[in-house]
Amino acid sequence: MTITSRKHNEQLPRIVTTHVYPPIPVRTLDWHAYFDGEEESGIDGYGSTREEAIADFMANAVCEDRVSPADALRLIDETTTA
């Protein structure tokens, strides 16, 4: 899914989530979210669920001025209901 950011008038890559499940006792890092193609160099987010990772990622994207708050909410809604 490609989303257009109204704030920056650019095409945003799709959000990718992976179930990492690291060998540690804490489960808050089980899911990883990032923009497609930016897994090594871009911003990302983590959470104990897929939805938490996406929400953390979008909060980081807003802080880094990659998306507007309104676009972040729309992306969260579209990504978690797909």
Secondary structure, 3 states (H helix, E strand, C coil): CCEEECCCCEEECCEEEEECCCCCCCCCCCEEEEECCCCCCCCEEEECCHHHHHHHHHHHHHHCCCCCHHHHHHHHHHHHCC
